[in-house]
Every structure is written in C-alpha cells, then in structure tokens.
Amino acid sequence: MNARIKYLLIGIITFIIIFLMNYIGNDSPDKLSRALLTATCSVIGLGIGLWIYSKRDQNDDRNHFD
C-alpha cells in the first residue's frame, strides 16, 4: 500500500475516534465545536509527527545493508 494512503487512513481513523470520544463524553453546550477542534488538532499533530518520522527514515543510512 502506498505510504500516503496509509497515512491518510491513519489520520481518518484517528479523527473519528477522537471526535467520538470528545462528542459522546462531553455535556457542555458547545460539544460539537470542541470535538471538531480537538480532533482536527490531533490529526494535524499526528500528520506532522508522521512527516518527521518519514523524513528521518529516508535520511537514515544505517538501514541500507547492500
């Protein structure tokens, strides 16, 4: 599977899980906006982390055994 598709799928699953955790477990009147904001920020943070991880993995010369 392509790396972009894999990372996109991970982001979508993360968004859904965090959104539902915040939406279902919140009793405040603005629970929709809070759940959307939290889930969006979480996916952005995850995306930045995965981008840094993939760049670090490309520049690693220790894993090339040839």
Stockholm file with secondary structure:
# STOCKHOLM 1.0

chainA/1-66         MNARIKYLLIGIITFIIIFLMNYIGNDSPDKLSRALLTATCSVIGLGIGLWIYSKRDQNDDRNHFD
#=GR chainA/1-66 SS CCHHHHHHHHHHHHHHHHHHHHHHTCCSTTHHHHHHHHHHHHHHHHHHHHHHHHHHHHTCCTTCCC
#=GC SS_cons        CCHHHHHHHHHHHHHHHHHHHHHHTCCSTTHHHHHHHHHHHHHHHHHHHHHHHHHHHHTCCTTCCC
//
